[in-house]
Amino acid sequence: MDGEILLIDKPKGMSSFGVIRVLRRKTGIRKFGHAGTLDPLATGLMLIGCGTGTKKITELVGLDKEYVAEVLLGESRTTSDLEGEVVEEKEYVGDVTEEMVKAALQSMSPEILLPVSAYSAIKRDGVPMYKRARKAATQGEMVEDVPMRVMRVHEVGLLDMKELVRDEKKRLALTVRFLVGSGTYIRSLSEELGKKLNYPAVMSDLRRTKVGPYKIEDAQKLEDFGTVIQEIIFQYKKLIAKIKQQIKSL
């Protein structure tokens, strides 16, 4: 509906712009914008402005965000998530306790200075970091000159920890809830958590559960969006007709 903020639960495997493309196709409306990118492997809450609602997006970009992440101890990768190539491995030997994890997590709050992931959307010399990283990867290289950033961790907590076997190697999977400031990268926090526990680490799953006051429980799944789409189109056309009528009466 024109002027509205839509709450969408982004599915895994789709880019943030891919969500916009689907909404354009389903609604016939071209003007959409979102308040914060989610990587293709991530799921969860996206705030999407529709029509004149895109003007509200700038007010929402800087809101705090809540994530539930799975951090896998025992390997690190070029992309800091499971899409990349393995660059370091260390089989888990059962030497990490719940108390150690909680202490390591608390040491990252309230602020910590960390390098931004080379696959982030931050621009360097006008070019997004992920584009530079992908180009380097095709040449068998890695981007080294990544920027540092102060990352704000308002709240952090361990939800679960379990041992598992991946590619016949033991790993420790940690499920962690992060409430962070805008511009904080969970991939960077995941790798730092591994360093504090003396293991290479990679973010193996990520779900955004909250943006400011907006919650994932109130979001619509993209595949279910068709159930309300006719109402959105109707209201949009109704608004346009009203505007045209007002113009004629001038």
Secondary structure, 3 states (H helix, E strand, C coil): CCCCEEEEEECCCCCHHHHHHHHHHHHCCCCEEECCCCCCCCEEEEEEEEHHHHHHHHHHCCCCEEEEEEEEECEEECCCECCCCEEEECCCCCCCCHHHHHHHHHCCCCEEEEECCCCCCCEECCEEHHHHHHHHHHCCCCCCCCCEEEEEEEEEEEEEEEEEEECCEEEEEEEEEEEECCCCCHHHHHHHHHHHCCCCEEEEEEEEEEECCEEHHHCEEHHHCHHHHHHHHHHHHHHHHHHHHHHHCC
